[in-house]
Amino acid sequence: MMFGMVVLTITIFNGNPLKSQIANSKLSGATNTMSTAYWEYWNPDVRKKIDEDIEKNRKSDAVYKIKNVKVGTEVQVTQISHDFLFGGNIFLFGDLGTPEKNKRYEDTFGSLFNAATVPFYWKTLEPEQGKPRYKAGSSYEYRRPATDPVVEFCESKGINMNGHAIIYGMRRWGHPSWMPEDRKKMEEYFENHIRELAERYRGRIQRWDVVNEPTDQANRGIMPDDYTYKCYLWAMKYFPDSVQLNINDSDMHWDMTLFRRYLEIVRNMIDRDIRMDNVGMQMHIFNPEESRKIANGADILTPEKICERLDLMAETGRPLHVSEVTISAPDNTDEGKTIQAEIAKNLYRLWFSHPKVMGITWWNVVDGGAAPGEPSISGLFDPDLNPKPVYQVLDNLINHEWKTNITVSTEENGIVKFRGFRGKYRLSWKDKSGKEQQAEFYLRNDGGGL
């Protein structure tokens, strides 16, 4: 998925400058807020390739046989869920100040998102040894709700969950302050912690980031020797096979040297028979001014650079989770919000088009709900839970452009055929007697439905 040569080949169309083409073309989707230089990276050829890859990599051919139906009967095809995971972190669960705001926040999971990253940072999960904050009514921690109510809520809405993160070496966010400063003694605590989470939640949480950000060891405190490997061994020992075990690290800003180091870590784990189900890749635009630079055409997070990193990590042979996405608006003006939305739209389309990406998770859903040091205007909602333009963009992609809702007609023997985005479908039709009928099936691969 290399785009490098495209930029040079479309600077002029039919003898007209690119600027004129962008200004006059509805196909480009350009806005006045994004510069000509930005659209040179996200040019029509690049967007065409993204569209082609979405069609190829995200859809399958469905075949379904209906009984007792006339040839040519109209069948309404309605997609009711996605196979692809669109998520957000759910760190502000119950913490928006009013029941109305909390409800609007909760409604995002199920209406926009089908997945949630649940906070299990050990430092705040068990600030006092032996007294973990699992249950409702536990002591308050900002962005760290008690985990049981969050898991129960997600279960009630059929939300796919990612537990984040069991072990995290960075002391600011990682394990508790009561942890002994002894590599060997720490191993017992680490194993017990992993076993406790596995026993408490069993198969209820579908995915876990077993180890978070192990690449940069220079900025970690004391950790057990070979702790990444050992933590996965313990996770494999205690979690059921139905639970996916992930690793999470990197940022798409990283140079390729660091990415190759991350690749080496993952391959090393796999070569040592570690079960590694998904590989997390982050993308944080924490500096609001970076978004402005991108809009002005800076050579940052371009399609070529992003695909180079995705393609490299795809060499692990594992699905890729774009696991933490921060796209800050440059400011709180209408123009700033539009820039945020435009950047998000193009990045989501590119990620969705890549064959190895299995999900995308927006990080801070509400403005002002970020961790210290992260931008306060990177949410999908403003502080009053009003949707911003970026919310509308993602809603249009996830719930409209990337959902298949069509009407088709039955062929001989009641066969219905269509090509659609992978996920769960409901078919509705009238049988020969005129009675309304429905059926549901899950489309995963070509031929799905039979």
ZIWO-V433881 format. One record per backbone hydrogen bond with DSSP energy under -1.0 kcal/mol. NH is the residue of the N-H (numbers start at 1). CO is the residue of the C=O. Records with the same first field share a line. If there is no record, write none. Layout:
BEGIN
NH=CO, CO
END
This chain:
BEGIN
6=3
13=16
16=13
18=11
21=17
22=18
23=19
24=20
34=31
35=295
39=35
40=36
42=38
47=43
48=44
49=45
50=46
51=47
52=48
53=49
54=50
55=51
56=52
57=53
58=54
60=420
62=418
63=448
64=416
66=414
72=410
73=70
75=408
76=428
77=406
78=426
79=404
80=424
81=424
83=422
85=358
87=360
88=115
89=362
90=117
93=90
95=92
102=98
103=99
104=100
105=101
106=102
107=103
109=106
110=113
111=107
112=108
113=108
114=86
115=86
116=160
117=88
118=162
120=164
123=174
125=121
126=122
131=128
133=125
134=132
138=135
144=141
147=133
148=134
151=147
152=148
153=149
154=150
155=151
156=152
157=153
158=155
159=154
160=114
162=116
163=207
164=118
166=209
167=210
173=170
174=170
179=176
182=180
186=182
189=185
190=186
191=187
192=188
193=189
194=190
195=191
196=192
197=193
198=194
199=195
200=196
201=197
202=198
204=201
207=161
208=244
209=163
210=208, 246
212=167
213=248
217=215
220=217
221=169
227=224
230=226
231=227
232=228
233=229
234=230
235=231
236=232
237=233
238=234
239=235
243=240
244=206
246=208
247=278
248=211
249=280
252=282
254=251
259=255
260=256
261=257
262=258
263=259
264=260
265=261
266=262
267=263
268=264
269=265
270=266
271=267
272=268
273=270
274=269
277=245
279=319
280=247
281=321
283=324
285=326
286=284
290=287
292=288
293=289
294=290
295=291
296=292
297=294
298=293
300=298
306=302
307=303
308=304
309=305
310=306
311=307
312=308
313=309
314=310
315=312
316=313
317=314
320=356
321=279
322=359
323=321
325=361
326=283
328=285
329=377
337=333
338=334
339=335
340=336
341=337
342=338
343=339
344=340
345=341
346=342
347=343
348=344
349=345
350=346
351=347
352=348
353=349
354=351
357=354
358=320
360=85
361=322
362=87
363=325
367=381
369=366
374=371
380=365
381=365
382=386
385=382
388=380
392=388
393=389
394=390
395=391
396=392
397=393
398=394
399=395
401=396
402=397
403=400
406=77
408=75
410=73
411=415
414=411
415=412
416=64
418=62
420=60
422=58
423=443
425=441
426=78
427=439
428=76
429=437
431=435
432=68
434=431
437=429
439=427
441=425
443=423
447=61
448=445
450=447
END
